[in-house]
C-alpha cells in the first residue's frame, strides 16, 4: 500500500472516531451551548492537528517540525482520553442497565420499591 493511501485511510478512520466521540460526548454533556461549541471546536482542532503532527517529520525546519509534532501528539493524548472516558461511561451504563433488568423481577415479587 502506498504511503498516501495509508494516510488517507488513517485520516478517514480518525474522522469517524472523532464523529463518534463528538456525537456521544457533546450530546450528553452538561452545561450550556458555549461549552458544547468549545468541545466541538476542540475536536475539530484535534482532527486537523493529529495528521499535521504525524507528518511533521517531513518538514525541513527543525523547530517548526518539533512544535507541530508536539501539538499533534498533545491532540492525540487528549482525544484518546476523551474516547476512553466515553467508552468507559458507555460500558458502565450498559452494565447498570443489565443489572437493573436482571434484578427488576426480584423487587416486583417482594413488593419493595
C-alpha positions, 0 to 999 in steps of 0.5 A: 500500500502506498504511503498516501493511501495509508494516510488517507485511510488513517485520516478517514478512520480518525474522522469517524472516531472523532464523529463518534466521540463528538456525537456521544460526548457533546450530546450528553454533556452538561452545561450550556451551548458555549461549552458544547461549541468549545468541545466541538471546536476542540475536536475539530482542532484535534482532527486537523492537528493529529495528521499535521503532527504525524507528518511533521517529520517531513518538514525541513525546519527543525523547530517548526517540525518539533512544535507541530509534532508536539501539538499533534501528539498533545491532540492525540493524548487528549482525544484518546482520553476523551474516547476512553472516558466515553467508552468507559461511561458507555460500558458502565451504563450498559452494565447498570442497565443489565443489572437493573433488568436482571434484578427488576423481577426480584423487587416486583415479587417482594413488593419493595420499591 
